[in-house]
Amino acid sequence: MKKIISCCLAALLLGFVLSRTESGTSADIHYENRAIVLLYHDIVGETDPRAGGPSTLTGSRLEEHLRMLAKRGFRIVAMDEFVRWMQGRGTIPPNAVVLTFDDGYESFYTHAAPVLKRFGATASNFVVGISTDLYNPDADPHMSWEQMRRLKREGMGFYSHTYDSHRTVAAAMSAGEQPALTSRMKLARKGRPESEDEYRRRIVQDMEFMEKRLREELGEQPKLLAFPYGAYDEKAVQAGEEAGIELFFTIEEGLNAPGSRFVKRINAGEPYMTADLVWNRMKTFFDSSKVR
């Protein structure tokens, strides 16, 4: 009998090991003391006319991504934990991943959050203040402060995508429209270009006011900024520092290491990004000796 039991246990153990090896095994360590940050925007229903549009995923595709992350042994960490680690004040687990969304669309509340909660995952959204404070019937719906407060109580985070600089302006020094955060603009009423001092005051005050609104509505929290359109330069960074911004979130891709003020993010939010494509994109930034 003992022999039969031993053989059965050995067979079960072998099957368990093989199944973990075939599935990508949650024990794999792809990287340590590093973090990948994924970037999303809009999450919609399967029949929504926006499905398939730029920077838009369906809820089922987001589920596929989360299932892949779990299967491959990634650990989703909260923004507060990530910020402390980036600033040298804490640690994160191996295979750390941070989930971020930009623009503050209401779909984060209606479609993304229910999926995230089913997987026990947390995420952060970089919101545009004016899009919450002022209703625009011509724009896609954005979250209310009350919706953000509810989600924050459930572990989600909300940070700055500027107050009113997620737009383009008639650039003073070049033809056409350019991102408001990085461009001096033409002052049509004054018939002249914005001065350097006026430009600096405008963007500093925008960032400061957004932090004020976040503090009023959501309480004290780290001051984080995602650059609109991913556009930034030395002047925008200096303005952010003046406004007290601690970390700057970019759209440059790669692994993140502690000590940097600039956060790299991998764009996972395009409609063609299947779970396999996200996995393969993430793998390009691993130390190949640690990929299994």
C-alpha positions in Angstrom: 0.0 0.0 0.0 2.8 2.4 0.9 4.4 1.6 -2.5 1.2 2.5 -4.3 0.8 5.7 -2.3 4.4 6.7 -3.0 3.9 6.1 -6.7 0.7 8.1 -6.8 2.3 11.0 -5.0 5.3 10.9 -7.3 3.0 10.9 -10.3 1.0 13.8 -8.9 4.2 15.8 -8.2 5.6 15.2 -11.7 2.3 16.3 -13.2 2.3 19.4 -11.1 5.9 20.3 -12.1 5.1 19.7 -15.8 1.9 21.7 -15.7 3.8 24.7 -14.1 6.6 24.4 -16.7 4.1 24.3 -19.6 2.1 27.2 -18.3 4.9 29.7 -17.8 5.0 29.0 -14.1 4.3 31.6 -11.5 7.7 30.8 -9.9 9.7 32.3 -12.9 11.7 35.3 -12.0 12.1 37.5 -15.1 13.7 40.5 -13.3 14.4 41.7 -9.8 14.6 45.2 -8.3 13.1 46.5 -11.6 9.5 47.3 -12.6 7.5 47.4 -15.8 4.7 50.0 -16.0 1.9 49.3 -18.5 -0.1 52.1 -20.1 -3.8 52.0 -21.1 -6.4 54.6 -21.9 -10.0 53.6 -22.7 -11.8 50.3 -21.9 -15.1 49.7 -23.6 -17.8 47.1 -24.0 -17.7 44.5 -26.8 -20.5 46.3 -28.8 -19.3 49.8 -28.2 -18.8 51.7 -31.5 -15.4 52.9 -30.1 -14.2 49.3 -29.9 -11.2 48.9 -32.2 -10.4 52.6 -32.2 -7.1 54.0 -31.2 -6.0 53.5 -27.6 -9.1 51.5 -26.9 -9.4 48.0 -25.5 -12.5 45.9 -24.8 -13.0 44.6 -21.3 -12.4 41.0 -22.4 -9.1 41.9 -23.9 -8.0 43.6 -20.6 -9.0 40.3 -18.9 -6.7 38.4 -21.3 -3.9 40.7 -20.3 -4.5 40.2 -16.6 -4.7 36.5 -17.0 -1.4 36.4 -18.9 0.3 38.5 -16.2 -0.9 36.1 -13.5 0.1 33.0 -15.6 3.6 34.4 -16.3 4.2 35.1 -12.6 4.0 38.9 -12.6 3.1 40.8 -9.4 0.9 43.8 -9.8 1.9 46.4 -7.2 0.1 49.6 -6.0 1.3 53.0 -7.0 2.2 54.0 -3.4 4.5 51.0 -3.2 6.1 51.7 -6.5 6.7 55.4 -5.6 8.4 54.5 -2.4 10.6 52.0 -4.2 11.5 54.5 -7.0 12.5 57.0 -4.3 14.7 54.5 -2.4 12.3 54.1 0.5 11.0 50.6 0.0 11.2 47.3 -1.9 9.1 45.6 -4.5 8.7 41.9 -5.4 10.3 40.3 -8.4 8.4 40.6 -11.7 6.7 43.8 -10.4 4.2 45.4 -12.8 2.3 48.7 -12.3 -0.9 49.3 -14.3 -1.7 52.9 -15.4 -4.5 54.5 -17.4 -4.4 58.0 -18.9 -7.1 60.6 -19.4 -9.7 59.8 -16.7 -12.4 58.3 -18.9 -15.5 57.1 -17.1 -14.9 53.7 -18.7 -12.3 53.2 -16.0 -15.1 53.2 -13.5 -17.7 51.3 -15.6 -15.6 48.8 -17.4 -11.9 48.6 -16.3 -12.4 48.7 -12.5 -14.8 45.7 -12.4 -12.3 43.6 -14.4 -9.4 44.7 -12.2 -11.3 43.9 -9.0 -12.1 40.4 -10.3 -8.4 39.8 -10.5 -7.6 41.5 -7.2 -5.5 44.1 -9.2 -5.0 47.7 -8.5 -4.4 50.5 -11.1 -3.9 54.2 -11.2 -5.5 56.8 -13.6 -3.9 60.1 -14.6 -6.8 62.4 -14.9 -7.3 65.8 -16.7 -8.8 68.1 -14.1 -10.9 70.3 -16.3 -12.5 67.3 -17.9 -14.0 66.3 -14.5 -14.7 69.8 -13.3 -16.5 71.0 -16.5 -19.0 68.9 -18.4 -18.3 68.8 -22.2 -21.2 67.2 -24.1 -19.0 66.7 -27.1 -16.3 64.7 -25.3 -16.2 61.1 -24.2 -17.5 60.9 -20.6 -15.0 61.4 -17.8 -15.1 60.2 -14.2 -16.6 62.4 -11.5 -14.7 63.1 -8.3 -17.2 61.0 -6.4 -16.5 58.0 -8.7 -12.8 58.5 -8.1 -13.3 58.6 -4.3 -15.2 55.3 -4.4 -12.5 53.6 -6.4 -9.7 55.1 -4.2 -11.4 53.4 -1.2 -11.0 50.2 -3.2 -7.3 50.6 -3.8 -7.2 52.5 -7.1 -5.1 55.7 -7.5 -5.7 59.0 -9.3 -3.0 61.5 -10.3 -2.3 64.5 -12.5 -2.5 64.6 -16.3 -2.5 68.4 -15.9 -5.5 70.5 -15.2 -6.0 72.1 -18.7 -2.9 71.3 -20.7 -4.1 68.2 -22.4 -4.7 70.1 -25.6 -2.9 71.7 -28.4 -2.3 75.4 -29.0 -1.4 77.6 -31.9 2.4 77.6 -31.3 4.1 81.0 -31.2 7.4 79.7 -32.6 6.3 77.2 -35.2 3.5 76.6 -37.7 0.4 74.6 -36.6 -0.7 73.2 -33.3 1.6 71.9 -30.6 1.1 70.4 -27.1 0.2 73.2 -24.6 2.6 72.0 -22.0 5.7 72.4 -24.2 4.8 75.3 -26.4 4.6 79.0 -26.1 1.3 80.0 -27.7 0.0 82.8 -29.8 -2.0 85.3 -27.8 -4.7 86.2 -30.4 -6.3 88.9 -28.3 -3.0 90.6 -27.6 -1.7 90.1 -31.1 1.6 88.7 -29.9 3.3 85.5 -28.8 3.3 84.4 -25.2 6.6 85.5 -23.5 8.9 83.0 -21.8 7.8 84.2 -18.4 4.1 84.0 -19.3 4.5 80.5 -20.6 6.4 79.4 -17.5 3.7 80.9 -15.2 0.9 79.3 -17.2 2.3 75.7 -17.0 3.4 76.0 -13.4 0.0 77.3 -12.3 -1.7 74.6 -14.3 0.2 71.9 -12.5 -0.2 73.5 -9.1 -3.9 74.0 -9.5 -4.3 70.4 -10.5 -2.5 69.2 -7.4 -4.8 71.5 -5.4 -7.9 70.0 -6.9 -6.6 66.5 -6.3 -5.8 67.3 -2.7 -9.2 68.9 -2.1 -11.1 66.0 -3.6 -9.0 63.0 -2.8 -6.7 64.0 0.1 -3.0 64.0 0.5 -1.0 61.8 -1.9 2.2 61.7 -3.9 2.5 64.4 -6.6 2.8 62.5 -9.9 2.4 63.8 -13.4 1.9 61.9 -16.7 2.9 64.2 -19.6 0.0 64.8 -22.0 0.8 63.2 -25.4 4.1 62.1 -23.8 5.5 65.5 -24.7 8.0 67.1 -22.4 11.2 69.1 -22.4 13.6 70.7 -19.9 11.2 73.7 -19.3 8.2 71.4 -18.6 10.3 69.4 -16.2 11.5 72.5 -14.4 7.9 73.7 -14.1 6.9 70.4 -12.7 9.7 70.5 -10.1 8.5 74.0 -9.1 5.0 72.6 -8.7 6.4 69.8 -6.4 6.0 66.9 -8.8 7.9 63.8 -7.5 7.8 61.5 -10.5 7.2 62.1 -14.2 5.4 59.4 -16.2 6.5 59.2 -19.9 5.6 57.1 -22.9 9.2 56.0 -23.4 9.4 52.2 -23.1 11.6 50.1 -20.9 12.3 48.7 -17.4 12.3 51.1 -14.5 15.0 51.2 -11.9 15.0 53.0 -8.5 16.4 56.5 -8.3 15.0 58.0 -11.5 12.4 60.7 -11.6 11.2 59.6 -15.0 9.0 56.5 -15.4 9.0 54.5 -18.5 5.7 52.9 -19.7 5.0 50.2 -22.2 1.8 50.9 -24.3 -0.5 47.9 -23.9 -3.7 49.7 -24.7 -3.9 49.6 -28.5 -6.7 47.3 -29.9 -4.3 45.0 -31.6 -2.3 44.3 -28.4 -3.2 40.7 -27.6 -2.0 39.1 -24.4 0.8 37.4 -26.4 1.9 40.7 -28.0 2.0 42.3 -24.6 4.1 39.4 -23.2 6.5 39.5 -26.2 6.8 43.3 -25.9 7.6 43.0 -22.2 10.2 40.3 -22.9 12.3 42.6 -25.1 13.3 44.5 -21.9 14.2 41.5 -19.8 17.7 40.4 -19.1 17.7 37.4 -21.5 19.6 35.2 -19.0 16.6 35.4 -16.6 13.8 34.6 -19.1 12.6 31.0 -19.0 
